[in-house]
Amino acid sequence: MVNDTLDSLRPRPWIISAMRSLAIFASLLIAVSACAQRAIQLPAAPAEAAPAADTFRFVSDGPAGPGWSRPDEIARKYFQENLTALFARTLTLDAALPRGATLRWIFTGPHAGLTIELTPTKVRIAERYYDSMALYEGHGNFPEKTTFSNERQYTGEARTLTVVADAHLAVRVLVNGRQMLEAPLLFDLTRHQLMLVDRRTVHHVVSGSLVKPDLKSSTLTINPVAVHQTMMGFGGSPSIPAYEELSDAGRRAYWQILKRYNLLLFREYPMGTQLKPDLGNLGNLADATPHYYGDNFPNSEVSNFDYSRHALALGGSVIYELWALPSWATVPWSGSQSTDTWGKSIKRVANPDEYARIVVTYCRKAQAATGSAPAIVGIENEVDQPPEVFSAMALAVRRALDKAGFTQTRIHMADASFMYLGIERAAALRKNPEAWKALDYAAVHEYDFQEFIANPDLYDARMKQMHEAAGGKPFIATEICINDPHYQEPSYRIAFAVAQLYHKNLTELDAVALMYCWLLLDVEQPTFAGSRSLLAPDRTRGWIPVPASYQLRVMGAFSRHILKGMKRIGVETGDPDLLATAFADGKNETLVVVNRSTTARRLVVKGASDSWVEMERTGLEEENAVSAVPNEIEVAPGEIVVLSTIKAE
């Protein structure tokens, strides 16, 4: 059957380039258009053994379909199913399309849709957005704009038509099992329908079936003897100005959400360049360094000990790390020539002793205000320093913390924006054994994942290099999010790509903590919010926090049932498209299963230490939906299923 081979097909290399820039996109269209003039000889249609899920029959000169504003249109066929997040659907035709007829397979979603057109000589794909008045092009009764189109000619008889929306952020079109077209697909699709365009003065009959999707069985075997990292937890950074904007009811709701999702690691963006030498303005909003993010309102760097108290009261931890330093904490650099990430010469660097004094002073203030010093301090967020300065900072901070009595406060390495830079930093730090010993955690941001977002497995090699560079130190993913404007689509498909990154952090890097960039951000542009922040204040509903996209539910699929202190244990699937992780603490056990194929899986789980108490489903339609555990467990394409002995609600 054609569906048996769909999961093994991988998108061509151009799929990534097509999504990187409009210029490349335009040149691609020209190249593919020229290629489309070379017709493909279709193979014979594969024999379809799968049963039909539905049938269709169009008669070109039959009665007009019902419906206002379509006085003489052939009645459409509406398939009564909700599409899964990832899918493969196949139509079979009882006979070749008659000359002059066009079969249109129309897929729609909440923001955009795509149409596949099949004629006796060519197949065409068109993607369109229809979620803004700005897209109106002067025709039709609703605004829409075509953003991608391509076609391919063929010879032979088209008897099967397949559309595959896969985990590679792509859509592929196959005719008679032969791939004809491929396009980037970032938006979600939820429904589909079929229509025939033909002359009403001739008698043509076009009929066929919608093939029932496959269901495969997979066995997962848990191995409790294979013990890996001990989890610290999940969390991220809140914009304190956005938090201050919330109403009293909004703040109560905010903490309920963080507790429900177990997002209790508070990674501060504290006062930076405007910080006074005595740290007297740590929490002064008027002095905060703003992050404008285009036309959005400032989301500034500033501390808030009241926020810390709430996080600690829920069992969370505080991670403190400065970004750009105030000028009085820097000195001119006269050492070896060094450049930053962007190729500019480094002329001023941190004063290690002054940086250590800032850290210790903050710890004292935090302890006085909240009863606890931060659990971890970072060396410096994203800023580039010569390796010898990073080493000096690590040594100075450790000495100062120990001298001040903060021996339990741990230190993570200076985290770079990209993992390849983190690999270089770790390698440089390890050349100074004393400085490397002063660090407790390896850490890095993972913005370079976006280079591989359409093919996440290509990121594995870089993650393995980082794991080796960490030299056995526990790893913290300090910032995960999507900030490339080419991928700022608030779709479940984008969030699902990040789910694969979470899995890879846990398995390739043995990560002990995963943190989204922003937990809460005040934004105007919704697509920006959807990829950068889990939550945003909703001023239309009384300034309460609401999910900015599907990112919250996807992170929650991992965070809600993986508790602090649990250890990752082994689990084998034997299926490269079924990603699974298991965790246990001697009392509880959790299994997280991610189905990134286009085919549903029926699970058989072996080796569980006890009976599961609850199951949680996360998908395009399910928002961390908890239920009892059924006798048969199926994981839909693009779905995340969690089995656990923990009641998360």
N, C-alpha and C positions, 0 to 999 in steps of 0.2 A: 504494500500500500504506500501511497505517496507520503503519508504522514510519518512513516517509519524512518524516513531519511531526512526529515526536515531539521531535526535537532542537530544533525551532524554538519549541516551547511553553515558556513561562516561568511559574514559580509566581506566584500572585497576591500582592499586598503583604501580605496577612494572614499569610503563612507565617512572616515574620520575627517579627511580634508574637506569634504563637502560641507561639513558643519562648522568649520573654523572661521570662514570669512565669506562675505558676500562676493568678493572679487573672485575667489577660487570657485565659489558656487556658480557664478555666471560662466566662467571659462569651462567648467565641467559640463554645463548644459549644452554649450556649443559643441564640445567634443562628443558628447553622447548623442546629440542630434545628428551629427555626421555619421556616427556609428550606426544609428538607427536606419540608415538607408540600405544597409546590408542585411537583407532578410535572412532570418534563421529558418532552416528546414526543421519542422517539428518532428520529434520522434512519435511513434505510435503511442496512443494514450495508454497509460498503465491500467491493468485490470483492477478495478476497485472491488475489494472483497468486503469492505466495511459497509454496514447497513446505513440507510438514509435516515437523517435526523428530520428532514422535511423535504417537500417537493414543490415545484413551481411549474406553471403552464401559462404561456402567453399566446394569445391569438391576435394577430395584427389587425384584422378587420372585425374583431369581436366587439361586444358592447363597450362603450366608454367607461372608464373607471369612475366610481363615485368620488366626489370631492369638489369643493368650491374652488374656482379659479383654474380648474383643469378640465375644460369642457370636452376635449376630444383626446384625452391621453389614455393610453392602455393602462389598465389597473396595475398598480405596483404589487410586489410581493414583499410583505414585512415579516422578517424572521423573528419569531417570538422567543428571543433569548437575549440575555445580557452577556456581552462578551467578557471574557476574563482579561486580566491586565496584559498577558501575553497570549497569543493564540495562533493557531493555524486552521484555516477553513478552506474547504475544497468544494467546488461545484462540479457536477458532472452533467454533460449535455447528452440528451438522447440522440441527437443528430447534429451535424455541423450547422453553424449559423447560416441562414439564408443570405443571399446577396442583398446588400442595402440595409441590413439590420444591424443594430448596435445594442449590445447588452451592457448595462451599467450596474456595477456592484457598488453601492453607496454605503460608506462607513461614516458614522458620526460620533462625536464626543462633546463634552461640555464646552470646549473652546474652539475646536477645529474638526475637520473631517477630511476624508480622502475618497476619491472615486476611481474605480478601475473600469475602463471601457474596453470591451472586446468586440472586434468586428471580424469578418472572415479573413482579413489580411493583416491586421495589426492589433496590438494591445497597448493601452495608454494608462498612465497614472497621473493624477493631479491631486495635490494637497492644497487645502484652503483654510484660512482662519476666518471666523465670523463672530468674534466676541467683542467688537468695538465698532462704533459708528465711523471711526477714522478709516475703516477698511472698505467703505462704500465706494464703488467704482462707477456709479451712474446708471446702473441697471439692476433689475431684480427687485424683489420686495423685502429684502433684508440685506444688511451690509455683509460683504465677504470679499476676500482677496485671495487669488491663487498665488501661492508662494513657491510652488514647485510643480513642474510638469515634465514628462518625458514619455516617449513612445518607442515601440520596436515593431518592425514589420516581420511577418513570418510567412512561410508557405506550408501547405499541408492543412489537415483538419484539426481544429481546436476542439477537443472533447472534454478536457478537464481544465479548470481554472482554480489556482490556489493562491491565497494571500496569507503571508506569514508576518506577524508583528512580533519580533523576538526581543530578547534581552540585550541585544547589541544596539539598541536605539535605532533600529532599522525596520523597514518593511520591504518584503520581497514578493515578487509576483512570478508564478510559475505557470506555464501552459503545457499540458501533457507531461507534467513532471519536470520540464526543462525550465531553469530560471531564465527569465526574460528581462526583468527590471529590478532595480534596487534603489531605495531612496532613504534618506534619514527620516526618522520618525520620533519626535520628542513628545508629542501630545498624546493624550489618552483617547481611546476609541471604546464606545460602550454598546452601540447598536449597529445593525446593518439591514439593508433592504436591497431589492433588486427591481430594475425596470427595463423594459424593452422599448427602444426607439425604432420605429419602422413606419413605412407608408401604410396608411389606413385603407388604401385602395387595392391592396393585394392580400392574398390569404397565406399567411405564414404562421406556422405553429412552432414555438420554441419551448421546450420542456426539459426538465431534468430534476436533479436532486441536490440537496445540501448534505454532504457526507457527515456522518456522526463522528465527533472528535474521538481520538484514541484515548485509552486509559491503560497505563502500564503499571506493573507492580514493582516495588523496590523494597529491599530489605536493608534495614539499618541495624548495626550491631554495636552496642555500647560496650566499651572496654574500660572498666573502672580502675584497672591497674595502671593504665597509661595516664599519669598525672602530669599536668602542665602548670601554667601560671595560676596564682591566687588573685582573684579579682578585687580591685579597689572600688570600682563603680563607674558611673556615667554622669555626665553633666555638661557644663559649658559656661559661657560668660553672659550675664545679663547686662543690658544697657541700663545703668542706674537712672539716668534721666527718664527713660521709658518706664521704669519701675515706679518712679516718683509720680508719673502721670496717671497711674492706675488709681481708680477710686478705691475706697475702703473695701467695698465688695469685690472689686477687681483684684486687690492684693490677697484677700482671703482665697479667691478662686485660683490665683496664681500658685499659692503654696499648696493648695489641694492638688493641682495639676502636677507640680514637681514631686509631691509625695506619691501620687498615683503612678507616675512614670519613673519613679526612683532616680530622678535626675538631681542628685544631691551633692555633686562635686561643684563647688562654686569657684570658678577660675576668674579671679579679679582682673579687670582692666583698671588699675589704680591710677591716681594722679601721677602725671609724668612730667612734661616739660615745664609746667607752671608750679611744680611742687616747691615749697619754701624749705630752706635748710632745716628748720625745726619741725617740719612736717605738720605745722599747725593748721594747714588748709587741706588736709587729706580728703575731707568730705565736703568741701566747699564747691557747690555746683558752678558758681560764677567763675571759678578758676580752672574748671575742667578743660582739657584739650579736646576739641570736638572732632568727631568723625562725621563729616557732612554726607558722605556717600551720594554725590551728585546733588539733586534737589531735595533730598530728604532732610529732615530737621536734625540738629546735632545729637549724636549718641556718644556722649563724652566719656573720657577716662576720669574716673573718680571713685573713691572708696565709699562704702556704706556699712558701718558696723552693725546697724540694725538688721540689714539684710544678712550679714554673717551670722548673727544670733539666731535668726529663723532657720538658716541652713543647718547650723550646729544642733539646734533643738530637734531637728528631724533625723539626726544621726549622720549628717553630712560632714564634709570637710572643706576647708578653704585652701586654695592654692594662690599664692601671691607672686606676681612677676611684673616688674616694670617693663615698659616699652622704651620709647625715646626718653633719655635722661634730661634733667634740667642742666643748664650750661654749667652751673657751679659744681656739678658732679662729674664733669669731664675735664680732660687735659689735652694739650696738643700732642700729636703722635709724631715721634721722631725715630721710630724703629724702622724695620724693613718695610719696603714698599708693599702696601696692601690695598686691595680694591673690594668694594661691596658687591652685592648681588647684581647690581645694574652696571658694573664696570667703572664706577667712579672711585677716585682715590680717597682713602680714609685719612682724614686730616685731624680729627679729634676722636678720642677714645674714652671709655669709662675710666674713672679713677677708682681702682678696685677697693681701696680702703673706704672711700666715701660711699661707694655703692653698698658695701657691707654695713656701714653705719646706718644708711637708710633702711636696710632690711631689718636690722636689729631694733631700730626705733619703732618701725611699724609693728614688729612682733610684740614689743612692750605695750604699745597702744591697743593692739588687738586683744592682748591678754587682759588688759585693764577693762576694756569695753565689753568683751564677750566671755571672758573666763578662759580663753584658749588662744594660743599662738597658732599661726597657720600650720597645717600639716606638712605642706611642701612650699618651698620657695623656688622660683626659677631663676636662672642666671640672667637672662634678658630675652625678651620676646622679639624675634625676627631681626633685630638690629645686628649688623655685621661688625665684628671686632676682629682684630688680628688674633690668631690662635693663642699667642702668649698672653694676650689680655684676658681672653676667656679663662685660661688656666689660672691666672692671677686672681680673677674674680671668684672662681670656685674656691680657691684656697682661702682667700680673705673672708668670704661669707661663712665658710665652715668654722674657721677660727673664731670669728666674732660671735656666731651663734652659740658655740660651745662655751666661750668665755662668759656670755650673758646668761647661761643656764638653759638655753633652748636646744638641748641635746637631742630632743625627740623630733625636732623639725628637720625634715629631709630636704634634699636639693635635687632638682632635675637640671639637666644640661640646657644650655641656651638653645632654644628651638628655632630652627630655620623655617622659612615659608614652604620649602619644597624638600621632599625626602632625599633627593640626590645631594642637596646641600647638607642635610643632616648627616648623611653618610660621610661626607668630607669633614664635617666638624668633629664627629666622633673619632674618625681616624687621626685627626690632628691632636685632639685631646689625649688620646691614648699614648701619644709620644711623651707625655709628661705623666708618669705613673702616679705621682703624688696628687696631682690635680684630678686625674681620673678617679682615684680612690675617694676623693672628697665628694664625688657625685653619687647619688643613690639611684637615679633614674635616667634612662635615655628618653629623649622626647623630640618630637618634630611635628610640624604642620604637614598636611597632605594635599596641598593645592595642586601639585603636579599630577595627582590622580586624574585630573580632567584631561590630560593628554591621552589617557587610555580609557576614558569613561565608556566608549562604545565597545571596547574589548578589554574588560577589567583584568583578565588573566595575564595580559601583557605587563601589568604592574607587579606581578608576583616576583619577577627577578629583582626589581628594585627593592621590594620589601625584604627579600631574603638577604640582600646586601646590607640593608639597615640592621637586620637581626644579627648578622655576623659582626657588624661594626659596633653594636651595642655591647658585645663582649660579655654577655650573660646578665647585664643589668636589666631590671624590669623596664618595660617600654610603656610610655604614655603617648597616645595620639592627642595632642593638645588642641588642634583645631581641624575639624572636618566640616566642609560645606562646599557648595558650588558658587563660585564668584565669577566665572567666565560668562559674559553676557550671551554667548552663543548657546548656553545650556540653561539659562534662567527661565525655564518653562515650569510653572508650578504643577507639574504632572506627577502622577504616581510612577510613571515610567522612569523619570529622573530620580525620584526617591528610591526606587527599587535598585537602580544602579549603585546608589550609596549603600544600600543594604548589603550588596556584595562586598563593598569596601569594609563594612563592619566585620563581616565574616572573615575576610582576609586578614584584618588586623588581629583578630583573635587567634587565628590558626597559623599565619605566616610569621607574625611578629610576637606572638604570645603577649599581646597587649593586656595590661592590667587595668587600664582606664581608657574610655573613649569619650571625647568631649566634642560636642557640636560647637561651631564658632560662637553663635549667639543663641542664647536661650530666649531672649526677649529683645526686640528692636523696634523702634518707632520709625515707620517707613511710610512714604507716599506711593511709591511705585510697587504695585502688588507682585509683579514677577520677580523683582529684586528681593522682596521680603520672602517669597516662597522658597528661594534657594539659600538665603543667608541666615534665616532665623527660624527657630521652631515655633515661636509665638510672636504675636504683635498686639498692641493695644487696639481695641475696637471702640472708637469714639462714638459710633452709631448705636452702641448697646451699653452705654454707661461706663466707658473706659474699663472694660474687662478684657483679659487676655484671651485670644482665640488662636487656633492653629493657623500658621501662615501658609501651610501647604500640607502635603502628605508626609513631610519629613518627620513630624512629631510621632505619628503612628508607627512609622517604620523603625525609628530608633527605639520606640517603646516596645516593639516586638522583641528586642534584645534586653533592654534595661529592666523591664517590669518583673521578669522572673529570674534574672541573674543578679544575685545579691552579693553585697560586700562579704568577702571571706570565702566565697565558693571557689572551688578549683576546677579548671577545665580538665575534663577527662576525655579519653579517646572515643571516637565513634567513626565507624566505617560505613560507607554507602555503596561503593563500587559503581557509582553513577556520577559522572563529572558535572551534571547539571542539577544534582540534588545536593545542596550545600548544607551540612549539618554540624552543629557544635553541641556538646553536652557539658554540664556543670554539676558538681555535687559538693556537699560539705559534711558528709557523714550522716546527715539527717534528712536533707532535701536533695532533690535532683531535678534538673531541667534539661530539656532537649529542644533546640531551635532548628527548624528545617526550612530551608529556602528553596523553592522550586523555580529555577530560572529557565526551564525548558518551555516549549510550547505545547506540551502534553501533560495531562494530569497524571499524578502518581498515587497509587494505593500503597500505603505504608504497612510494612511488617517490622515491628521494633523488637529486637532481641537484646537481652542483657540488662534491662532496667532493674534497679535494685528494689523497687516497690511499685505499687499500682499508682498510675497517674491520678491526680485529684482533679485537674481541670485542663482544658484545652483552650488556646487562644488563637484566633484567626486574624490576620492582618492582610488587607488587600485593597483593591480599588473601592470596594463597597464595604469592607469590614474595618472598623476602627477599633482594633484591639478587642475584638468581640469574644467574650469568655463564655464557655459552655461546658457541659459535662462531656466526658470522653466517649465517643461512639465506639461501637464494636469494630467498625471499619473506618479507617482514617484516610481520607483523600486530601491531597494537596493540589489545588488548582494551579495552572500555569501563572507564574507571577505572584503567587501567594506565599506568605510566611506562616507556618503553623508552629505553635509552641505547646509542648506537653510538659507538665510540671506537677510536682507534689506540693507546690506552693500556691496558696490562694492569694493572688495579687490584688484583688479588689478590697 
